[in-house]
Amino acid sequence: MDGGLGRDPARGGELALIEQVFREEWARVLASLVGFLGDFDLAEEAAQEAFAIAAERWREAGIPANPRAWLISTARNRAIDRIRRGRRFAEKARLLEERSVVECNTDEGAIPDERLELLFTCCHPALALEAQVALTLRALGGLTTEEIARAFIAAPETMKRGLSRAKAKIKAAGIPFAVPPDHLLPERLAAVLAVVYLIFNEGYGGRTELAREAIRLGRVLAALMPDEPEAHGLLALMLLHDARRRARFAGEQELVLLGDQDRSLWDAGEIEAGRATLERALALRGRGPYVLQAAIASLHAEPDVDWPQVAALYAELATLTGSPVVELNRAVAVAECEGPQAALEIVERLELGDYQYWHSTRAELLRRLGRGDEARAAYRSALELARTAPERRFLRRRLQEL
């Protein structure tokens, strides 16, 4: 947006509304175009052109009554013009024009919502995980290449090349723009949920814009798949974790453990929304990994945590996933209800020597058992593996306390 226009308060408010429309409508416009054109690159170029035209015209004429229909219609016309310029595509342009006349309707309800198809395309298993994450943020989140690169600490040109390769692979491999058939849906949905949760976890460590994007994607997924309990479970889990975000750090990004957090800083509204979403998942008879994790997060938000119940849910989750990391989390709950020795026996059985939190959990249990020398060695091992500055500061503080 032109910064000069922002000097007029009225203009500033209008620009904010336009930017809000862009943010809200980007994914649906792009999804509609990908479905219409069958070409990711062409769809993105047409969408960008339509948004640029809107930014210019809407400043003078105001936002139309149905901005989504206006954007889709404009983008389709631009795409057809672009195709028509190449004679060998004349027949394709004619077919697209016919489809456009049939499909394009100013009634918002008549425009199909193809975001789910777009999400499954972005998260297709033929693409590398990094490409799935980047494409999802670009296509569904509307983030620029520069924003995605900044979030993942990569050079913009590197990210741009990665996105281009991913889109070229979608085209070359004929990856369908479609929701998978029923027999493939559970496996493919698990991959989509994992990508959204990965984005959230990247943001939960401090990059709040990514956490917000993941929650927004989670809401889209839950709205598009209202009868899928794991979609609601994931959204509930993210909301319940995000509710504690302000209390997770103190001072200059000092990490604060759950038991030491100032609960007055927790977002009560977000906790309530998370629990309501969890109730929806449970009403759908959900008992998958995300529903169980959301139930655990909900218990953690209680004034008095029911640690035996938390440990029982982690045991169920461990049986379901076979994950040693889940067993490690169960050990933390066991430490609260059965004591550090029982928890340490669980931890010592796990083969997680390359995992930072195995060392820090073991160190904490050893500290509580009064085994100072072993605890110091374990904290040092965790410090060597720590990824973020707040975690390193926390571990150094623990070492100093010992």
VENBEL-V327072 format. One record per backbone hydrogen bond with DSSP energy under -0.5 kcal/mol. NH is the residue of the N-H (numbers start at 1). CO is the residue of the C=O. E is the energy in kcal/mol with one decimal. If there is no record, write none. Layout:
BEGIN
((NH;CO;E) (NH;CO;E))
END
This chain:
BEGIN
((3;1;-0.6) (5;2;-1.0) (6;2;-0.5) (6;3;-1.0) (7;4;-1.5) (8;5;-1.2) (9;7;-0.6) (12;8;-3.1) (13;9;-2.1) (14;10;-2.0) (15;11;-2.9) (16;12;-2.0) (17;13;-1.9) (18;14;-2.3) (19;15;-2.8) (20;16;-2.0) (21;17;-2.3) (22;18;-2.4) (23;19;-2.4) (24;20;-2.5) (25;21;-2.7) (26;22;-1.8) (29;25;-2.7) (30;26;-2.8) (31;27;-2.7) (32;28;-2.2) (33;29;-2.0) (34;30;-2.8) (35;31;-2.3) (36;32;-1.8) (37;33;-3.3) (38;34;-2.5) (43;39;-2.3) (44;40;-2.4) (45;41;-2.5) (46;42;-2.5) (47;43;-2.4) (48;44;-2.6) (49;45;-2.1) (50;46;-2.4) (51;47;-2.5) (52;48;-2.1) (53;49;-2.4) (54;50;-2.5) (55;51;-2.4) (56;52;-1.4) (57;53;-2.9) (58;54;-3.0) (59;55;-0.5) (60;56;-0.6) (60;57;-0.8) (61;57;-2.9) (62;58;-1.7) (67;64;-0.6) (70;66;-2.0) (71;67;-2.7) (72;68;-2.6) (73;69;-2.7) (74;70;-2.5) (75;71;-2.7) (76;72;-2.6) (77;73;-2.3) (78;74;-2.2) (79;75;-2.4) (80;76;-2.6) (81;77;-2.3) (82;78;-2.3) (83;79;-2.4) (84;80;-2.8) (85;81;-1.3) (86;83;-1.8) (87;85;-0.6) (89;86;-2.0) (90;87;-2.0) (93;89;-2.6) (94;90;-2.2) (95;91;-2.2) (96;92;-2.5) (97;93;-2.4) (98;94;-2.0) (99;95;-2.3) (100;96;-2.7) (101;97;-2.2) (102;98;-1.8) (103;99;-3.2) (104;100;-2.5) (105;103;-0.5) (108;106;-0.6) (110;107;-1.8) (111;108;-1.4) (112;110;-0.7) (114;112;-0.9) (118;114;-1.9) (119;115;-2.6) (120;116;-2.3) (121;117;-1.9) (122;118;-2.6) (123;119;-1.6) (124;121;-1.3) (127;124;-2.1) (132;128;-2.3) (133;129;-2.4) (134;130;-2.3) (135;131;-2.8) (136;132;-2.3) (137;133;-2.2) (138;134;-2.2) (139;135;-3.5) (140;136;-2.0) (141;136;-1.4) (142;138;-0.5) (143;137;-2.1) (148;144;-2.3) (149;145;-2.6) (150;146;-2.4) (151;147;-2.2) (152;148;-1.8) (153;150;-1.0) (154;149;-2.8) (159;155;-2.4) (160;156;-2.7) (161;157;-2.4) (162;158;-2.1) (163;159;-2.5) (164;160;-2.2) (165;161;-2.4) (166;162;-2.1) (167;163;-2.4) (168;164;-2.3) (169;165;-2.2) (170;166;-2.0) (171;167;-1.8) (172;168;-3.1) (173;169;-2.9) (174;171;-0.6) (175;170;-1.8) (178;176;-1.4) (184;181;-1.7) (185;181;-1.3) (186;182;-0.6) (188;184;-2.2) (189;185;-3.2) (190;186;-1.9) (191;187;-1.4) (192;188;-1.9) (193;189;-2.8) (194;190;-2.1) (195;191;-2.0) (196;192;-2.1) (197;193;-2.5) (198;194;-2.3) (199;195;-2.2) (200;196;-2.0) (201;197;-2.7) (202;198;-2.1) (203;199;-1.6) (204;200;-2.5) (205;201;-1.0) (206;203;-1.9) (207;202;-0.7) (208;206;-1.6) (210;207;-1.2) (211;207;-1.3) (212;208;-2.4) (213;209;-1.9) (214;210;-2.5) (215;211;-2.1) (216;212;-2.3) (217;213;-2.7) (218;214;-2.5) (219;215;-2.3) (220;216;-2.1) (221;217;-2.6) (222;218;-2.5) (223;219;-2.3) (224;220;-2.3) (225;221;-1.8) (226;223;-0.5) (228;225;-2.0) (229;227;-0.8) (231;228;-0.7) (232;228;-1.4) (233;229;-2.7) (234;230;-2.5) (235;231;-1.9) (236;232;-2.7) (237;233;-2.5) (238;234;-2.5) (239;235;-2.4) (240;236;-2.5) (241;237;-2.1) (242;238;-2.9) (243;239;-1.8) (244;241;-1.6) (245;242;-1.9) (247;244;-1.0) (248;244;-0.7) (248;245;-1.2) (250;254;-2.5) (253;251;-1.8) (254;250;-3.3) (255;253;-0.5) (255;390;-0.6) (256;248;-3.0) (260;257;-1.3) (261;257;-0.6) (261;258;-1.3) (263;261;-0.9) (265;262;-2.0) (266;263;-1.1) (267;243;-2.2) (268;266;-1.0) (271;267;-2.1) (272;268;-2.4) (273;269;-2.3) (274;270;-2.6) (275;271;-2.5) (276;272;-2.2) (277;273;-2.1) (278;274;-2.2) (279;275;-2.5) (280;276;-1.6) (281;277;-1.9) (282;278;-2.6) (283;279;-2.3) (284;280;-1.2) (285;282;-1.8) (286;281;-2.2) (292;288;-2.4) (293;289;-2.2) (294;290;-2.3) (295;291;-2.1) (296;292;-2.0) (297;293;-2.4) (298;294;-2.2) (299;295;-1.9) (300;296;-2.1) (301;297;-0.9) (302;299;-1.6) (305;303;-0.6) (307;305;-1.5) (310;306;-2.2) (311;307;-2.9) (312;308;-2.1) (313;309;-2.4) (314;310;-2.4) (315;311;-2.0) (316;312;-2.1) (317;313;-2.5) (318;314;-2.7) (319;315;-2.1) (320;316;-1.8) (321;317;-2.5) (322;318;-3.0) (327;323;-1.5) (328;324;-1.9) (329;325;-1.9) (330;326;-2.3) (331;327;-2.1) (332;328;-1.4) (333;329;-1.6) (334;330;-2.7) (335;331;-2.2) (336;332;-0.9) (337;333;-1.3) (338;334;-3.5) (339;334;-0.9) (339;335;-0.6) (343;339;-1.5) (344;340;-2.7) (345;341;-1.8) (346;342;-1.1) (347;343;-2.3) (348;344;-2.8) (349;345;-0.6) (349;346;-0.8) (350;347;-1.5) (352;350;-1.2) (355;352;-2.0) (356;354;-0.6) (358;355;-0.9) (359;355;-1.4) (360;356;-2.2) (361;357;-2.1) (362;358;-2.3) (363;359;-2.5) (364;360;-2.1) (365;361;-2.2) (366;362;-2.5) (367;363;-2.5) (368;364;-2.2) (369;365;-1.4) (370;367;-1.5) (371;366;-2.6) (372;370;-1.2) (375;371;-2.2) (376;372;-2.7) (377;373;-1.9) (378;374;-2.1) (379;375;-2.6) (380;376;-2.2) (381;377;-1.9) (382;378;-2.1) (383;379;-2.4) (384;380;-1.9) (385;381;-0.9) (385;382;-0.6) (386;382;-1.0) (392;388;-2.1) (393;389;-2.6) (394;390;-2.2) (395;391;-2.4) (396;392;-2.3) (397;393;-2.2) (398;394;-2.2) (399;395;-2.1) (400;396;-2.4) (401;397;-2.3) (402;398;-1.7))
END
